Amino acid sequence: MSSILTKNFKVLLAKQIYDLLDLSANSYLPSSRKSYVYAVIGKQVAWTNENTPPAVLDDDNSINEYYRDAIFAKQLSFDDASFVVSRINWETGTVYNTYESNTNFYVLTTKDQVFKCLDNSDGANSTDEPEVTLSSTSLEEPYIETSDGYKWKYMYSLTSTQKRKFLTDEWMPVTNNKFVRNAAVGGSIDIVKVINSGNNYANGPTQSIITVTGDGTGAILKANVSQGHIQDIVIQERGSNYTFATLEITDTGSGTNANAIVSIAPIDGHGYDPVYELGATNILFTVNFESSEQSDLPTNNDFRRIFLVRNPYTYGTTTLATQNKYSLYTRLSVSAGATTYSLDETVFQGTVSSPSFSAKVVSFISNQLYLNDIVGTPQTNLPINGTDSEAIRIVNSIENPELQLYSGKVLYIINNVPITRSDSQTEQIRFILSF
């Protein structure tokens, strides 16, 4: 038995994940189907080897550890994700494949326009960069032909926002153009290639000697004949709804041996759904942690882990979290003192040998002690000790996390090299989910 997981199935899986970010759908979906996805950052304590993060483990104990190391969660929406494909810049002197090959068949131009190749002039080098302008070329045209003989289908253009958030050296975002989409003709005949020009056909610019046989309708092709040879075939009507088509070339005279083949558009038409047409089986997420969030998210420490969690609860409840951001640390307000706690150190209440409470320091700012990796329950009016700094302060008040640890379903996990925060900049975190 032979089997294969198709590109379309992988795209479908990617779309289902992408659709989880549709916050507007939550207003009419029942509670059991609502979806809120959060990017969670954590793990401020250094790896054993900072240049080589450990492998991610997907077992219950490890997932629980990831929650305990968590610091902050930020909600994701459609604006934070994009389908992406491998970036292929148009370069002169390159041979591009036609779209039927599924490899190296689309390009991103210097004008931020995306095209896919319908005809590569029998494998010639591409030397003329494709371009469309509203003043000279309609976006609804089946294709544009460049001086090197290539025929390109315009798909869409990247906006400045898409470039800033989702365009990298390796990846480029996939979107659609509504005018191209509306003009797409499913199963049309857009490209005809003459394989053999034949002999002794009646000369003329539009000879009616071609019959199209297939399961679609409406295609009308004419032949340009010179010196008895069919030089090229003119598509007067593209037709629609073809899934296969063959050409029969007949001549009232003595013409013989001519042969041509057709390329048929996808079932929805070229440009209707670039995600499927370009095979976008990857989603790129971009999450910004801004300096303005400093009051909720300390900036004086780094982090090493990002994970996605769907439908976590607010702290101490079984109510879905719906707000834009949540803390996952415990914050203690402590008394003033001369010695400060050190980042990443262990703090405790009770004794070193038998603590009643212990945690790791995420941050210590203005007598506010931010903690995660908590064991036990902190108590007010008792000292809390730093194992490395030897700081001792009295706990005045306790603020619990805003998000319930261990709630929701973790979808994706990344162990990363350290990412350093700063109170004067926005940290943009990008990561790829591939199918």
C-alpha positions in Angstrom: 0.0 0.0 0.0 1.2 3.5 -0.9 0.1 6.7 0.8 1.0 10.3 1.2 0.0 13.2 3.4 -0.9 15.9 0.8 0.0 19.5 0.8 -3.6 20.4 1.0 -4.1 18.5 4.2 -1.1 20.2 5.8 -2.5 23.6 4.8 -5.9 22.6 6.3 -4.2 21.8 9.6 -2.4 25.2 9.5 -5.7 27.0 8.7 -7.4 25.3 11.7 -4.7 26.5 14.0 -4.9 30.0 12.4 -8.7 30.1 12.9 -8.2 29.6 16.7 -7.1 33.2 16.7 -10.4 34.5 15.5 -11.4 36.5 18.5 -14.5 37.9 16.8 -16.0 34.4 16.5 -16.1 34.1 20.3 -19.0 36.5 20.5 -21.4 33.9 18.9 -19.8 30.5 19.6 -20.9 28.5 22.6 -18.5 28.3 25.6 -17.2 24.9 24.6 -16.0 26.2 21.3 -14.6 29.6 22.2 -10.9 30.0 21.7 -8.4 32.3 23.3 -4.7 31.6 22.6 -1.9 33.1 24.7 1.9 33.3 24.1 3.6 32.7 27.4 7.2 33.6 28.2 9.2 32.2 31.0 12.4 30.5 32.3 14.6 33.3 33.5 17.1 30.9 35.1 20.1 30.0 32.8 20.4 26.8 30.8 23.3 24.6 31.6 24.7 25.5 28.2 23.2 28.9 27.2 24.1 28.4 23.5 22.4 25.0 23.3 18.9 25.0 24.9 17.8 21.5 26.0 15.3 19.5 23.9 11.6 20.3 24.6 9.8 17.4 26.4 6.1 16.8 26.0 5.1 14.9 29.1 2.9 16.0 32.0 5.8 16.7 34.4 7.6 18.8 31.9 4.5 20.8 31.0 3.9 21.5 34.7 7.5 22.7 35.0 7.0 25.1 32.1 4.0 26.6 33.9 6.0 27.0 37.1 8.8 28.8 35.2 6.2 31.1 33.4 6.3 34.9 33.8 3.8 36.6 31.5 1.1 35.8 29.0 -0.1 37.9 26.0 -3.2 37.1 23.9 -2.8 36.4 20.2 -5.1 37.4 17.4 -5.2 37.3 13.6 -3.0 40.4 13.6 -0.2 38.4 15.3 0.0 35.6 12.8 0.4 35.0 9.1 0.7 32.1 6.8 4.2 32.0 5.3 6.2 30.2 2.7 9.9 30.1 2.0 11.1 33.4 0.7 12.1 33.3 -2.9 13.4 36.6 -4.2 13.3 37.2 -8.0 16.9 37.2 -9.3 17.9 37.7 -12.9 19.5 34.7 -14.7 17.5 32.2 -12.7 15.3 29.5 -14.1 12.0 29.3 -12.3 9.7 26.3 -12.6 6.1 26.4 -13.6 3.4 26.1 -10.8 2.7 22.5 -11.6 6.1 21.5 -10.2 5.3 22.8 -6.7 9.0 23.9 -6.2 10.6 27.3 -7.0 7.6 28.5 -8.9 6.8 31.8 -7.2 8.9 35.0 -6.6 8.9 38.1 -4.4 10.0 41.1 -6.4 11.8 44.2 -5.4 8.4 46.0 -5.6 7.1 43.6 -2.9 4.8 41.9 -5.4 4.3 38.2 -5.5 4.0 36.3 -8.7 3.7 32.6 -9.7 5.1 31.3 -12.9 2.7 29.9 -15.4 5.2 29.5 -18.3 9.0 29.6 -18.1 9.7 29.8 -21.8 10.9 26.2 -22.1 13.2 26.5 -19.1 14.9 29.8 -20.1 16.7 32.1 -17.7 14.4 34.8 -16.2 15.9 38.2 -17.0 13.0 40.6 -16.8 11.5 41.1 -13.4 7.7 41.0 -13.4 5.7 44.0 -12.3 2.1 45.2 -12.4 0.9 48.8 -11.9 -2.7 49.9 -11.7 -2.1 52.4 -14.5 -0.7 49.8 -17.0 -1.8 46.3 -16.1 -5.1 45.1 -14.7 -4.9 42.9 -11.7 -7.6 40.7 -13.2 -5.5 39.7 -16.2 -4.8 36.0 -16.6 -1.0 36.7 -16.7 1.6 39.2 -17.8 4.3 38.2 -20.2 7.8 39.6 -19.8 10.4 40.2 -22.5 12.2 37.0 -21.6 9.1 34.9 -22.6 8.0 34.2 -19.0 4.3 34.4 -18.2 3.6 35.4 -14.6 0.4 35.5 -12.6 0.2 38.4 -10.2 -1.0 37.1 -6.8 -0.7 40.0 -4.2 1.5 42.7 -2.8 2.9 43.0 0.7 1.9 45.9 2.9 4.4 47.7 5.1 2.8 46.1 8.2 3.1 42.6 6.7 6.8 43.3 5.9 7.6 44.6 9.3 5.9 41.7 11.2 6.2 38.7 9.0 8.9 39.1 6.3 12.2 37.6 7.2 15.3 36.5 5.3 13.8 33.0 5.3 10.0 33.5 5.2 7.5 35.7 3.4 3.8 36.2 4.3 1.0 34.9 2.2 -2.2 36.9 1.7 -4.6 37.6 -1.1 -5.7 40.4 -3.3 -9.5 40.8 -3.5 -9.5 42.0 -7.1 -7.4 39.0 -8.2 -9.6 36.7 -6.1 -12.8 38.0 -7.6 -11.5 37.7 -11.1 -10.2 34.1 -10.7 -11.8 31.6 -13.2 -11.8 28.1 -12.0 -10.5 25.5 -14.5 -9.7 28.0 -17.2 -7.2 27.3 -20.0 -4.6 30.0 -19.6 -1.5 28.6 -21.1 -1.1 26.6 -24.4 2.3 25.4 -25.5 3.1 24.3 -29.1 5.1 21.0 -28.9 5.3 20.5 -32.6 4.5 23.2 -35.2 3.6 20.8 -37.9 3.8 21.4 -41.7 1.7 22.7 -44.6 -1.0 24.4 -42.6 -2.9 27.3 -44.2 -1.3 30.6 -43.4 -3.2 33.1 -41.3 -3.1 35.0 -38.0 -6.2 33.3 -36.3 -6.9 30.1 -38.0 -9.9 28.2 -36.6 -8.3 24.8 -36.8 -8.3 23.8 -33.1 -11.0 21.8 -31.2 -10.8 21.7 -27.4 -12.0 18.4 -25.9 -12.5 18.2 -22.1 -14.9 18.4 -19.3 -15.2 22.2 -19.1 -16.9 24.7 -21.5 -16.3 27.8 -23.4 -12.6 27.6 -24.4 -11.9 29.0 -27.9 -8.4 28.7 -29.3 -7.0 30.0 -32.7 -3.7 29.3 -34.4 -1.2 31.7 -35.8 0.2 30.0 -38.9 3.2 31.3 -40.9 4.9 29.4 -43.7 2.8 26.4 -43.0 3.9 26.1 -39.3 1.8 26.9 -36.2 3.9 29.6 -34.5 1.6 30.0 -31.4 -1.9 29.6 -30.3 -4.1 32.5 -29.3 -6.6 32.0 -26.4 -9.6 34.0 -27.4 -11.8 32.5 -24.7 -10.3 30.8 -21.6 -13.4 28.8 -20.8 -14.0 27.4 -17.3 -14.5 24.3 -15.2 -11.9 22.2 -17.0 -10.1 19.5 -15.1 -8.6 18.0 -18.3 -8.5 19.1 -21.9 -6.8 17.9 -25.1 -6.5 19.7 -28.4 -7.3 18.4 -31.8 -5.7 20.4 -34.7 -7.4 19.9 -38.1 -6.9 21.6 -41.4 -9.0 21.8 -44.5 -5.8 21.6 -46.5 -2.8 19.3 -46.0 -1.5 20.4 -42.6 -0.2 17.6 -40.4 1.7 16.6 -37.3 1.1 19.8 -35.2 0.7 19.2 -31.5 0.1 21.4 -28.4 -0.7 20.9 -24.7 -2.6 23.1 -22.3 -2.1 24.1 -18.7 -5.3 24.4 -16.7 -5.9 26.7 -13.7 -6.7 25.3 -10.3 -10.3 24.4 -9.5 -10.9 27.9 -8.0 -8.7 29.8 -10.4 -5.3 31.3 -10.2 -5.0 33.8 -7.3 -8.2 32.7 -5.6 -6.5 31.2 -2.6 -2.7 31.8 -2.4 -2.4 29.9 0.9 -3.3 26.7 -1.0 -1.7 27.7 -4.3 1.7 28.5 -2.8 1.5 25.7 -0.2 1.6 27.8 2.9 1.9 25.0 5.5 3.6 27.3 8.1 2.3 30.0 10.4 4.6 32.7 11.7 3.7 34.3 15.0 4.9 37.7 16.0 4.4 38.8 19.6 5.6 42.2 20.8 6.4 42.8 24.5 6.5 46.5 24.8 8.3 48.8 27.2 4.9 50.3 28.2 4.0 46.9 29.8 6.8 47.4 32.3 4.5 47.8 35.2 3.1 44.3 34.6 6.2 42.7 33.0 9.6 43.5 34.6 12.3 44.3 32.0 15.4 43.7 34.1 15.6 40.0 33.4 15.7 37.7 30.4 13.7 34.7 29.4 14.3 31.5 27.4 11.0 29.8 26.8 7.9 30.6 24.8 4.8 28.4 24.7 1.3 28.7 23.3 -1.6 27.8 25.5 -5.3 27.7 24.5 -8.1 28.6 26.9 -6.4 29.0 30.2 -8.5 30.2 33.2 -8.2 33.3 35.4 -6.6 32.7 38.7 -8.6 30.7 41.2 -11.5 30.1 38.8 -12.7 28.0 35.9 -13.5 31.1 33.9 -11.8 31.5 30.5 -9.1 34.2 30.4 -10.2 36.8 27.8 -8.0 39.9 28.5 -5.0 41.0 26.5 -2.3 40.1 29.1 -1.9 38.3 32.4 0.9 37.8 34.9 1.9 34.3 35.9 4.3 35.4 38.7 3.5 35.9 42.4 4.4 39.4 43.6 5.4 40.1 47.2 5.6 43.6 48.6 8.4 43.5 51.2 9.8 45.8 53.8 12.7 48.2 53.0 16.2 47.1 53.6 19.9 47.6 52.7 20.5 44.4 50.8 18.7 43.5 47.6 17.7 40.2 46.2 19.6 38.8 43.3 17.9 37.8 40.0 17.3 34.1 39.5 18.3 33.2 43.1 16.2 31.0 45.3 14.3 32.7 48.2 12.6 31.0 51.0 10.6 31.2 54.2 11.4 28.9 57.1 14.8 27.2 57.2 17.2 26.4 54.5 17.0 22.7 55.3 13.2 22.6 55.6 11.6 25.7 53.9 7.9 26.2 54.2 8.0 28.2 51.0 10.5 28.7 48.2 10.6 30.4 44.8 12.9 31.8 42.1 13.4 35.6 41.7 12.2 37.0 38.4 12.7 40.6 39.4 13.2 42.9 42.4 12.2 46.5 41.9 11.1 49.1 44.5 10.6 46.6 47.3 8.5 44.4 44.9 9.6 40.8 44.7 8.5 39.0 41.5 8.6 35.2 41.9 7.9 32.0 40.0 8.8 28.3 40.4 6.9 28.4 43.7 6.8 25.6 46.2 4.5 26.1 49.2 2.5 29.2 50.2 4.1 32.5 51.2 3.0 34.1 54.5 2.8 37.8 55.4 4.6 39.2 58.4 7.4 36.7 58.1 10.9 37.2 56.7 11.9 35.9 53.3 15.5 35.0 52.8 17.8 35.1 49.7 20.1 32.1 49.4 22.8 33.9 47.4 22.2 37.6 48.3 21.5 36.8 52.0 18.9 39.5 51.8 16.2 39.4 54.5 12.9 41.4 54.2 9.5 41.1 55.8 6.6 40.1 53.5 3.9 42.8 53.8 1.5 41.7 51.2 1.0 39.0 48.5 -0.4 39.3 45.0 -1.3 36.1 43.3 -0.8 35.4 39.5 -3.6 36.7 37.3 -3.7 33.4 35.3 -4.3 30.0 36.8 -1.2 27.9 36.4 -1.6 24.5 34.7 -5.0 25.5 33.1 -5.7 25.3 29.4 -4.0 23.2 26.8 -0.4 23.8 25.7 -0.1 23.7 21.9 3.5 24.6 21.2 6.7 25.0 23.1 10.1 26.6 22.2 13.3 26.4 24.3 15.4 29.3 23.1 18.7 31.1 23.8 18.3 34.0 26.2 16.2 36.9 25.1 17.1 40.1 26.9 14.5 42.6 27.8 15.0 46.4 28.0 12.8 49.1 29.4 13.5 51.4 26.4 12.6 49.0 23.6 10.0 46.6 22.3 11.0 43.0 22.1 9.6 41.3 19.0 9.4 37.6 19.3 8.9 35.5 16.1 8.4 31.8 15.9 7.2 29.3 13.3 4.6 26.6 13.6 5.1 24.1 10.7 2.9 21.2 9.4 
